[in-house]
């Protein structure tokens, strides 16, 4: 499993490609995907895929700028229907650009392909709370947002959520620069314009919509009765995560907390090892993540070797073969021992941005009864692609994330695919989001006697 890859990496100066260079990069990506992706044509036939690739190449002129090429590549990767397969947002080719204050600084509320102003931003923007944004620097906002959604694969709920969180980046790719002026209509239909809005750096803009960049996890006690952990990422150092969990659970135990909510709504994934560690604090049940089917390919072998992994069993397999993890449907003991364990009632909160390894955590919880899931369905199907790796295009040096495996989910014998469904459906209306309420946490607090 993997999450969005966001780090900028090293810089590179080229600003445009010839048509031949761009076509060579597209062809290189297509060959690599066909060699390494477990099932590239699950959502589209190979013939239809090849025809769409030909049409995309035909749409290019004699040359294409790097920003336009990255934007174009979102159309290419979205064809697979695999939400893990996407251009890396932190492109090394934009390193110098990322340091400039040219990105839209706020996260607006996305709802039904429309963007709205939350109450928390109304004063900063000088726009009434709940107003619908109509345009930015004269460009129709609905058209821009739908173009962003069209470049993201996966479930419709995830596509809208991801497009909203990456909207500042998509504006950058469209060369929409500060000062930003927003057109809007208030709830009475009256039109207006914002004052000019200054830009910020890429990291600051992305931190507004991807809070794990600043703080990957937090904990608190709500109303002196509910332990609340917001786990926004399953990436990073496992020892740091252990230290955080130790502190959190010791505090909950010392305070006599009997109800715990673990929030995965901001979590787009990472490493299931961190999921194992989390489970060790809440249960001693045996469980499994399910079976993983790998496509054996030279591109993925090369990446393993480049990362220093020369002992993986994957490297011993024949290219083109399929390898399934053995005995992985049998529940096993948690690999982490733990003498700090929460004994009370446990809730997990999910939503449309609960993706990849975070979705897998919710799936294990649901399958093995490790807690009650409250909220909205996850943003990814249980049976879905994973084990992402990066394809670097030879001419543009653009980095594209792709996948190599398909997972069954915790229940290897599941017949019907779909997202993890909550035990209790709960969530906000648009008005709740605008006002800043959290009806899901309010519901959990209301169940505590």
C-alpha positions as CSV (number, residue, x, y, z in Angstrom):
1,X,0.0,0.0,0.0
2,X,1.1,3.6,-0.4
3,X,-0.1,7.1,0.0
4,X,0.4,10.2,-2.1
5,X,4.1,10.9,-2.7
6,X,4.6,14.6,-2.0
7,X,8.3,15.4,-1.5
8,X,9.7,17.6,-4.2
9,X,13.1,15.9,-4.7
10,X,15.8,17.4,-6.9
11,X,15.3,20.2,-9.4
12,X,15.7,20.2,-13.2
13,X,15.8,23.2,-15.5
14,X,14.1,22.1,-18.8
15,X,10.8,23.9,-19.4
16,X,9.5,22.4,-22.6
17,X,9.6,19.2,-24.6
18,X,9.5,18.6,-28.4
19,X,6.6,16.5,-29.6
20,X,8.9,13.6,-30.2
21,X,10.3,13.8,-26.6
22,X,6.7,13.9,-25.2
23,X,5.6,11.0,-27.3
24,X,8.6,9.0,-26.3
25,X,7.8,9.6,-22.6
26,X,4.2,8.6,-23.1
27,X,5.2,5.4,-24.9
28,X,7.8,4.6,-22.2
29,X,5.1,4.9,-19.5
30,X,2.7,2.7,-21.5
31,X,5.3,0.0,-22.0
32,X,6.2,0.1,-18.3
33,X,2.6,-0.1,-17.1
34,X,1.8,-3.0,-19.4
35,X,4.8,-4.9,-18.1
36,X,4.4,-4.1,-14.4
37,X,0.7,-3.4,-13.5
38,X,-1.1,-6.5,-12.2
39,X,-4.3,-5.9,-14.2
40,X,-4.1,-2.6,-16.2
41,X,-7.2,-3.3,-18.3
42,X,-9.6,-4.1,-15.5
43,X,-11.6,-0.8,-16.0
44,X,-10.8,-0.2,-19.8
45,X,-10.1,-2.6,-22.7
46,X,-6.6,-2.6,-24.1
47,X,-7.9,-1.4,-27.5
48,X,-9.8,1.5,-26.0
49,X,-6.8,2.4,-23.9
50,X,-4.5,2.4,-26.9
51,X,-7.0,4.5,-28.9
52,X,-7.2,7.1,-26.1
53,X,-3.4,7.2,-25.8
54,X,-3.2,7.8,-29.5
55,X,-5.8,10.6,-29.3
56,X,-3.9,12.3,-26.4
57,X,-0.6,12.2,-28.3
58,X,-2.4,13.6,-31.4
59,X,-3.7,16.5,-29.3
60,X,-0.2,17.8,-28.7
61,X,1.5,20.5,-30.8
62,X,5.1,20.6,-32.0
63,X,6.2,21.3,-28.4
64,X,4.6,21.2,-25.0
65,X,5.6,23.0,-21.7
66,X,6.4,20.9,-18.7
67,X,3.4,22.1,-16.7
68,X,1.1,21.3,-19.6
69,X,2.7,17.9,-20.0
70,X,2.2,17.1,-16.3
71,X,-1.4,18.3,-16.7
72,X,-1.8,16.1,-19.8
73,X,-0.4,13.1,-18.0
74,X,-3.2,13.2,-15.5
75,X,-5.5,12.3,-18.4
76,X,-3.1,9.4,-19.3
77,X,-2.9,7.9,-15.8
78,X,-6.7,8.3,-15.1
79,X,-7.5,5.9,-18.0
80,X,-6.5,2.9,-15.9
81,X,-9.1,3.7,-13.2
82,X,-6.5,2.9,-10.6
83,X,-6.4,5.8,-8.1
84,X,-2.9,4.9,-7.0
85,X,-1.7,5.5,-10.6
86,X,-1.1,9.2,-10.9
87,X,1.6,11.8,-11.5
88,X,3.4,12.5,-8.2
89,X,2.3,15.9,-6.9
90,X,5.8,16.7,-5.6
91,X,7.5,16.7,-9.0
92,X,11.2,17.3,-8.9
93,X,11.0,19.3,-12.1
94,X,9.1,22.0,-10.2
95,X,11.4,22.2,-7.2
96,X,12.3,25.9,-7.8
97,X,8.7,26.7,-8.6
98,X,7.6,25.1,-5.3
99,X,9.6,27.6,-3.3
100,X,7.9,30.6,-4.9
101,X,4.8,32.2,-3.4
102,X,2.5,31.5,-6.3
103,X,0.0,28.9,-5.0
104,X,-3.6,29.5,-3.8
105,X,-3.3,29.4,0.0
106,X,-6.7,28.1,1.1
107,X,-8.7,24.9,1.0
108,X,-12.3,25.5,-0.1
109,X,-15.2,23.1,0.5
110,X,-15.9,20.7,-2.4
111,X,-19.5,19.6,-2.7
112,X,-21.2,18.2,-5.9
113,X,-18.5,19.6,-8.2
114,X,-18.8,23.0,-6.7
115,X,-16.5,25.0,-4.3
116,X,-17.8,26.9,-1.3
117,X,-16.4,29.2,1.4
118,X,-16.3,27.8,4.9
119,X,-17.1,30.1,7.8
120,X,-13.5,29.7,9.0
121,X,-12.2,31.5,5.9
122,X,-15.0,34.0,5.4
123,X,-13.1,36.8,7.1
124,X,-9.7,36.1,5.5
125,X,-11.3,36.0,2.0
126,X,-13.8,38.8,2.6
127,X,-16.5,36.5,1.2
128,X,-19.7,35.5,3.1
129,X,-19.7,32.1,4.6
130,X,-21.4,29.6,2.4
131,X,-20.9,31.6,-0.8
132,X,-20.4,29.5,-4.0
133,X,-17.2,30.3,-5.9
134,X,-18.0,31.1,-9.6
135,X,-14.6,31.9,-11.0
136,X,-10.9,32.5,-10.2
137,X,-9.0,35.1,-12.1
138,X,-11.8,35.1,-14.6
139,X,-11.6,31.3,-15.2
140,X,-14.9,29.3,-14.6
141,X,-14.4,27.4,-11.3
142,X,-16.8,24.6,-12.2
143,X,-14.9,23.9,-15.4
144,X,-11.5,24.0,-13.6
145,X,-12.8,21.6,-10.8
146,X,-14.3,19.1,-13.3
147,X,-11.0,19.1,-15.2
148,X,-9.2,18.3,-12.0
149,X,-11.6,15.5,-11.1
150,X,-11.2,14.1,-14.6
151,X,-7.5,13.6,-14.0
152,X,-8.0,11.5,-10.9
153,X,-9.1,7.9,-11.0
154,X,-11.0,5.8,-8.4
155,X,-14.4,6.1,-6.7
156,X,-16.4,9.3,-7.4
157,X,-16.3,10.3,-3.7
158,X,-12.5,10.0,-3.6
159,X,-12.1,11.8,-6.9
160,X,-14.0,14.8,-5.6
161,X,-12.2,14.8,-2.3
162,X,-8.8,14.5,-3.9
163,X,-9.5,17.2,-6.5
164,X,-10.5,19.6,-3.7
165,X,-7.4,18.9,-1.7
166,X,-5.1,19.3,-4.8
167,X,-7.0,22.2,-6.3
168,X,-4.2,24.7,-5.6
169,X,-1.7,22.4,-7.4
170,X,-4.1,22.1,-10.4
171,X,-4.4,25.9,-10.6
172,X,-0.6,26.0,-10.7
173,X,-0.5,23.5,-13.6
174,X,-3.0,25.7,-15.4
175,X,-0.7,28.7,-14.9
176,X,-3.3,30.6,-12.8
177,X,-1.1,32.8,-10.7
178,X,-1.5,35.3,-7.9
179,X,-2.9,37.8,-7.1
180,X,-6.0,35.5,-7.0
181,X,-9.4,37.2,-7.3
182,X,-12.4,35.0,-6.6
183,X,-15.8,35.6,-8.0
184,X,-18.7,34.3,-6.0
185,X,-22.5,34.3,-5.4
186,X,-23.8,34.5,-1.9
187,X,-26.7,32.4,-0.6
188,X,-29.2,35.0,-2.0
189,X,-27.6,34.8,-5.5
190,X,-25.9,38.2,-5.2
191,X,-22.6,38.3,-7.1
192,X,-19.3,39.7,-5.8
193,X,-15.5,39.7,-6.0
194,X,-12.9,39.1,-3.4
195,X,-10.0,41.4,-2.8
196,X,-6.7,40.2,-4.4
197,X,-5.3,37.2,-2.5
198,X,-1.5,36.7,-2.3
199,X,0.1,33.3,-3.1
200,X,2.1,31.1,-0.8
201,X,4.7,28.3,-1.3
202,X,3.6,24.9,-2.4
203,X,4.3,23.3,1.0
204,X,2.2,25.9,2.8
205,X,-0.7,25.6,0.3
206,X,-0.6,21.8,0.4
207,X,-0.5,21.8,4.2
208,X,-3.9,23.6,4.3
209,X,-5.5,20.5,2.6
210,X,-3.1,17.7,3.6
211,X,-2.6,18.4,7.4
212,X,-0.5,15.3,7.9
213,X,2.4,17.3,6.2
214,X,2.6,19.5,9.3
215,X,1.4,17.0,11.9
216,X,0.7,13.4,11.0
217,X,-1.2,12.5,14.2
218,X,-2.7,14.1,17.3
219,X,-4.6,13.1,20.4
220,X,-6.9,14.7,22.9
221,X,-9.7,13.9,25.4
222,X,-13.1,15.3,24.4
223,X,-15.6,16.4,27.1
224,X,-13.6,14.4,29.6
225,X,-15.1,11.1,28.3
226,X,-13.9,10.4,24.8
227,X,-10.3,9.6,23.8
228,X,-9.8,10.9,20.3
229,X,-6.8,10.1,18.0
230,X,-6.6,11.7,14.6
231,X,-4.3,9.6,12.5
232,X,-3.7,11.5,9.3
233,X,-1.0,9.3,7.9
234,X,0.4,5.8,8.1
235,X,3.7,6.9,6.7
236,X,6.9,7.8,8.5
237,X,9.1,6.5,11.2
238,X,7.5,3.6,13.1
239,X,9.4,4.4,16.4
240,X,8.0,7.9,16.3
241,X,4.5,6.5,15.8
242,X,5.1,4.1,18.7
243,X,6.1,7.0,21.0
244,X,3.0,8.9,20.0
245,X,0.7,5.9,20.7
246,X,2.4,5.2,24.0
247,X,1.8,8.7,25.2
248,X,-1.8,8.8,23.9
249,X,-2.9,5.5,25.4
250,X,-1.1,6.0,28.7
251,X,-2.9,9.3,29.0
252,X,-6.3,7.7,28.2
253,X,-5.7,4.9,30.7
254,X,-4.6,7.3,33.5
255,X,-7.7,9.5,32.9
256,X,-10.0,6.4,33.1
257,X,-11.3,6.9,29.5
258,X,-13.7,4.1,28.5
259,X,-14.5,5.3,24.9
260,X,-12.0,5.8,22.1
261,X,-12.4,7.2,18.6
262,X,-9.7,6.7,16.0
263,X,-10.2,9.1,13.0
264,X,-9.0,8.0,9.6
265,X,-10.9,10.6,7.5
266,X,-7.7,12.6,6.7
267,X,-5.6,9.5,6.0
268,X,-4.6,8.6,2.4
269,X,-2.5,5.6,3.5
270,X,1.1,4.6,4.0
271,X,2.5,1.4,5.5
272,X,0.5,-1.4,7.0
273,X,3.3,-2.0,9.5
274,X,2.0,1.1,11.3
275,X,-1.5,-0.4,11.1
276,X,-0.2,-3.5,12.9
277,X,1.4,-1.4,15.6
278,X,-1.9,0.5,16.1
279,X,-3.9,-2.8,16.4
280,X,-1.5,-3.9,19.2
281,X,-2.9,-1.1,21.4
282,X,-6.5,-2.1,21.0
283,X,-6.7,-5.9,20.5
284,X,-5.0,-9.2,21.0
285,X,-7.1,-10.9,18.3
286,X,-5.5,-12.7,15.4
287,X,-6.2,-11.2,12.0
288,X,-4.9,-11.0,8.4
289,X,-4.6,-8.3,5.8
290,X,-5.5,-10.9,3.2
291,X,-3.8,-12.2,0.1
292,X,-1.7,-10.0,-2.3
293,X,-1.2,-11.0,-5.9
294,X,1.9,-9.5,-7.5
295,X,2.8,-9.0,-11.1
296,X,6.5,-9.8,-11.5
297,X,8.3,-7.3,-13.7
298,X,11.8,-5.9,-14.4
299,X,10.8,-2.3,-13.7
300,X,9.8,-3.1,-10.1
301,X,12.9,-5.4,-9.6
302,X,15.0,-2.4,-10.7
303,X,13.4,-0.1,-8.2
304,X,13.8,-2.7,-5.4
305,X,17.5,-3.0,-6.2
306,X,17.9,0.8,-6.5
307,X,16.5,1.1,-3.0
308,X,19.0,-1.4,-1.6
309,X,16.7,-4.4,-1.4
310,X,18.6,-7.3,-2.9
311,X,17.1,-10.1,-0.8
312,X,13.4,-9.8,-1.7
313,X,11.7,-13.1,-2.8
314,X,10.2,-10.9,-5.6
315,X,13.6,-10.7,-7.3
316,X,13.8,-14.5,-7.7
317,X,10.5,-14.7,-9.6
318,X,10.2,-14.9,-13.4
319,X,9.2,-11.6,-15.1
320,X,5.6,-11.8,-16.4
321,X,4.5,-14.3,-13.7
322,X,2.0,-13.8,-11.0
323,X,3.0,-14.4,-7.4
324,X,0.5,-14.7,-4.5
325,X,1.6,-14.4,-0.9
326,X,1.4,-17.8,0.8
327,X,-0.9,-18.7,3.8
328,X,-2.0,-15.0,4.0
329,X,-5.6,-15.8,4.5
330,X,-4.9,-17.4,7.8
331,X,-5.3,-15.0,10.8
332,X,-2.0,-14.5,12.7
333,X,-0.7,-13.0,15.9
334,X,0.1,-9.3,15.8
335,X,3.8,-9.0,15.1
336,X,4.1,-6.3,17.8
337,X,3.9,-7.1,21.5
338,X,2.3,-4.5,23.8
339,X,1.6,-4.2,27.5
340,X,-0.5,-1.0,27.0
341,X,-3.9,-1.9,25.7
342,X,-7.2,0.0,25.7
343,X,-10.0,-2.1,27.2
344,X,-13.0,0.1,26.5
345,X,-15.4,0.8,23.5
346,X,-13.6,1.6,20.3
347,X,-14.8,3.6,17.2
348,X,-13.1,4.1,13.9
349,X,-14.1,7.0,11.8
350,X,-13.9,6.8,8.0
351,X,-14.7,8.9,4.9
352,X,-14.0,9.4,1.2
353,X,-10.3,10.2,1.8
354,X,-9.7,7.0,3.8
355,X,-7.5,5.4,1.2
356,X,-4.9,2.7,0.6
357,X,-3.4,1.4,3.9
358,X,-5.9,3.5,5.9
359,X,-8.7,1.7,4.0
360,X,-7.0,-1.6,4.7
361,X,-7.0,-0.8,8.5
362,X,-10.8,-0.1,8.3
363,X,-11.3,-3.4,6.4
364,X,-9.5,-5.4,9.1
365,X,-11.5,-3.6,11.8
366,X,-14.7,-4.4,10.0
367,X,-13.8,-8.0,9.2
368,X,-12.5,-9.0,12.7
369,X,-14.8,-6.8,14.8
370,X,-11.9,-4.7,16.3
371,X,-14.2,-1.7,16.7
372,X,-17.4,0.0,15.4
373,X,-16.9,2.0,12.2
374,X,-18.8,5.3,12.0
375,X,-18.9,7.8,9.2
376,X,-18.9,7.5,5.4
377,X,-17.7,4.7,3.1
378,X,-14.0,4.6,2.4
379,X,-12.6,6.2,-0.7
380,X,-11.3,2.9,-2.1
381,X,-12.6,-0.5,-2.8
382,X,-11.4,-3.4,-0.5
383,X,-10.1,-5.4,-3.5
384,X,-7.9,-2.8,-5.1
385,X,-4.4,-2.2,-6.5
386,X,-1.4,-1.3,-4.3
387,X,2.3,-1.6,-3.7
388,X,3.1,1.6,-5.6
389,X,6.4,2.4,-7.2
390,X,7.6,5.4,-9.2
391,X,8.2,5.5,-13.0
392,X,10.6,8.3,-14.0
393,X,10.0,9.4,-17.6
394,X,13.3,9.5,-19.6
395,X,13.0,12.9,-21.3
396,X,10.8,15.1,-19.0
397,X,12.0,13.4,-15.8
398,X,8.4,13.6,-14.6
399,X,7.6,11.0,-11.9
400,X,4.5,8.8,-12.3
401,X,3.2,6.6,-9.5
402,X,2.0,3.1,-10.6
403,X,1.2,-0.2,-8.9
404,X,2.2,-3.8,-9.0
405,X,-0.3,-5.8,-7.0
406,X,-3.9,-6.5,-6.3
407,X,-5.1,-7.3,-2.7
408,X,-8.1,-9.3,-1.8
409,X,-8.8,-7.5,1.5
410,X,-9.0,-9.1,5.0
411,X,-11.8,-11.5,3.9
412,X,-10.1,-13.5,1.2
413,X,-13.4,-15.2,0.3
414,X,-15.4,-11.9,-0.2
415,X,-17.4,-12.2,-3.3
416,X,-18.7,-8.7,-3.7
417,X,-16.2,-5.8,-4.0
418,X,-16.8,-2.3,-2.7
419,X,-15.6,0.2,-0.2
420,X,-15.6,-0.5,3.6
421,X,-19.1,0.4,4.7
422,X,-19.5,2.0,8.2
423,X,-21.5,0.1,10.8
424,X,-23.2,3.5,11.5
425,X,-23.6,6.0,8.7
426,X,-23.0,9.5,10.0
427,X,-21.7,12.7,8.3
428,X,-22.1,16.3,7.6
429,X,-24.4,18.2,5.4
430,X,-22.9,21.0,3.3
431,X,-24.2,23.5,5.9
432,X,-22.4,21.5,8.7
433,X,-19.2,21.7,6.7
434,X,-19.6,25.4,6.2
435,X,-20.2,26.1,9.9
436,X,-17.4,23.8,11.0
437,X,-19.5,21.2,12.9
438,X,-18.4,17.5,13.1
439,X,-21.6,15.6,13.2
440,X,-19.8,12.2,13.3
441,X,-17.8,13.0,16.4
442,X,-21.0,14.6,17.9
443,X,-22.8,11.3,17.3
444,X,-20.1,9.3,19.1
445,X,-20.1,11.7,22.0
446,X,-23.9,11.3,22.1
447,X,-23.7,7.5,22.4
448,X,-21.6,7.7,25.6
449,X,-23.6,7.2,28.8
